[in-house]
Amino acid sequence: MFFTTVAVALAAVATVVASPVPSTSSASAHMKRSKTYIGRATYFYTGLGACGGYNYNSQHIIALDASLYEAFDDVCGKWLTITNTQNHKSARGWIVDECPGCGYGSLDLSPSLFSMLGSESEGVLPIEWTVSGGSLKRSVGDSTEDDDEFPAELELIAA
């Protein structure tokens, strides 16, 4: 009887120890407005985007890194505020594409948006960015928070 009780107790402990631990990765249930992402900005010549529309180089558009693009629902059309951390210029653009070659937190920008932050001759800019409004919902069915509406106009945040 003693050995049976000990065996059951050990089995219970083993089950708890082997249980999966919730992820603490940077891709949480929501990409909050207050979270600042750090990465690099590059530029690309636009065309048909992953969000389904045709885009032009004169638009202020963003291709989001693949890991974040795939982790969250409803990223298409979301507005981001991007700041060049060297010269402190900031601008806003909206997500219309995915960047499979970008590292976590990095963005590929249309030429017009990139030029608001730095010169194309620089090629790569150090950046930080935030969601300009609302949150990006994770694609695993989390629907506890609604997204805010994003403004329809573009604006230069700081020169």
Disulfide bonds with the S-S distance in Angstrom:
Cys51-Cys76 1.99
Cys99-Cys102 2.07
